[in-house]
């Protein structure tokens, strides 16, 4: 598909007030693309509003270095009062302007209004264009969309995405499922406009590395490497990106990783690894749920002899379970349908939330995964998961993983070997 550059140029050229927005489900390429496009489009004739529908992780906060990014549409614009008419209908409205306030008088036809009938919110005023980045559906924008549906219904939308499930909801849709990151598309556009500064290139390379997991993700294609070359030629600061994303870690994250690894268990027969951290353990090391997210993405997907990893923790009365499969084709959506599990799709898997106790939630999730793995590996479902903290190396090809012998934890007396396998040299030889 040829990029719709002419249509994009037309929309942007005729727009003065532009909203750049990305959903919070897959923080990475979307956020960095918003910041890059904001920097490239800024000028005296443009008013730009950059929004991510969820809070930015600390890892990215260090990298964006104070670049303006909001989580809602609250700014200078309209102040909207919403009055429920379920219990009474409006007869007429008038207002009285006084020295330091305005009285708004609403007269009902019959009955009366109560304070519970009134809600208020800020609106962004008149927008000329909305650019959604990495957003398959406007519903992915969460509260931003739910609080301002009229804005999205009445404003032209430029939809830039790489998801195969994109709903093509924009006036102009640039959707390329073959791309490894939405940063690749933004790079193409800004390269054509000759707008790749070192700062913009650094933002886009950051998003590209996040989305492709340093070019290790299954969806990474040749185009990802070609875009990286373009960004490096534009003087992207690769060294600072690597330091911030992959080398520098908060002390709380390091302590948490130690605790999570200490509790880590593995059943190589079913190919399931799992670990959990209690709320007391989290708080004792001043860790947060964000630290758990980093562990799940960076460690849990790469455990040898495991097809899927499970990370469970409890915080502020909620139990959260992150499920991270080794392969993108793992049928998580079928195993954990949203109405039953309060499931949220994530970049590398799925997260489940519940008020259920940690142990119960973890057991339920493991049972579902065990049933699926049993079918995939022709194993009995009734057998309990076998907790192995240390397992011998089993190649991923050739010999079956199921041949791994359990690790015996009972006490045993060391036996003298029948033969010495080598001859140690004498001292001084």
Secondary structure, DSSP 8 states (H G I E B T S, - for coil): ----HHHHHHHHHT-SEEEEEE-STTTTHHHHHHHHHHHHH-STT-EEEEEESS---HHHHHHHTT---BSS--SSSEEEEEE--SS--EEEEEEEE-SS-EEEEEEESSS---GGGEEEEEE----SEEEEES-SSGGGGTHHHHH-HHHHHHS-EEEEE--TT----SSEEEE-TT-S-HHHHHHHHHHHTT---HHHHHHHHHHHHHHHTTTTSTT--HHHHHHHHHHHHTT--HHHHHIIIII---HHHHHHHHHHHHT-EEETTTTEEEEEE-HHHHHHTT--HHHHHHHHHHTGGG-TT-SEEEEEEEETTEEEEEEEESSTT--HHHHS-HHHH-EEEETTEEEEEESS-HHHHHHHHHHHHHHHHHHHHT--SSS----BSS-----SSSS-GGG------S-------SS-SS----TT-
